[in-house]
Amino acid sequence: YLTSDELKALNGEVKTYQIGKPMCWAEFDILPNEIKRLYIKRLRDRYGATNSMIAEILGVETDIFVDHMKSNGILVLENRNRAPDLEAWNSFLNIVS
């Protein structure tokens, strides 16, 4: 049997990420790349979010968002065959239309 200190040493730090809510650039920028990829994929899959829509909620220019994603090897393509679901997107952003 292991002591509680030995068990703690075997387990890494536990982190929780809330990728189901809008976030600002400062929150997004510190996420691990895999979590960033999941966040972007979720926004694209659920809402049909474009680069400009995502950049806007992050509070940065679209080019900055795209360049950051490319420079970190994070590729989640826009679905150009799907129009954004603006009603669901606005609900996600808590905007009443």
Secondary structure, DSSP 8 states (H G I E B T S, - for coil): ---HHHHHHHS-------TTS---HHHHHTS-HHHHHHHHHHHHHHH---HHHHHHHHTS-HHHHHHHHHHTT------TTS---HHHHHHHTT---
